Every structure is written in structure tokens, then in C-alpha cells.
Amino acid sequence: MRHSTQRTTRMLWVVMLLPFFVPLAGRGSDAKGNYVALGFGSEACQTFLQARSNGLDLPYRHWLTGYLTAVNKLTKDTVDMRGTTETDGLLLSLAQYCIKNPLHSFSRAVEPLVKELYPKRMTHMPK
């Protein structure tokens, strides 16, 4: 029981401190954090889940990798936001988010994923 309490306390600290160490979400958005998501990023999570269950999630995979390429380019000290995580793992994480938030847009689902990946990102090219 004590281990669980300590772990919960640590997780709360991480959640509270993480915003100070990740790139600002919406850095390129308006004052209210709004931006226009294009393509499959504007689709609802429930649409992504349906496509995924039918094996038709390739456009979402492409949208995600394009988004992450832009994040890589625009985030200081970042070569690859994915770190060692494979794209299939990212899509699984997105599916889990979307199950809980089916009405959110796919792009909105990707934002917390990027924040989660930030500490594990690759900061230089492998030799």
C-alpha cells in the first residue's frame, strides 16, 4: 500500500512539473490556444477508432508522422520526438486516449502524446 501512495505522489509531482519542461502547446496558435488542424487531424477520435478497427488507419498514421516531423523541426533540441517508441505504439496510445475521448479531434489526442514523449525524445542523431 505504501508503495502505491509513494508512486501516486511521484506521479502527481511529475504531472505538476511537466508543463515547465515541455514545449508550449499551442506555441503557434492564437492567444486562446486555437489553431486549425488540417486533414485527418480534424477528424473525431471515434472516426479514427472506427478506421483502426477496419484496418484503414493508414491516413492517420501518415498525418501523425507528418505532425511529428513538424514537431521535430520546430522543437529546440529535438531530432526525433518519438525517441525509441515505434509508430505502432504511438497509434495504440492514441487509440487508448480516443476510447476515453471519442468526440475529441485526432489532433487534440496527439497533443498530450507529444507532451508524454518529450522527456524521452531523441536530442541528437545516433552515431
Helices and strands as residue ranges (DSSP letters): H 2-17, G 18-20, G 39-42, H 45-53, H 58-74, H 87-100, H 106-117, G 118-120
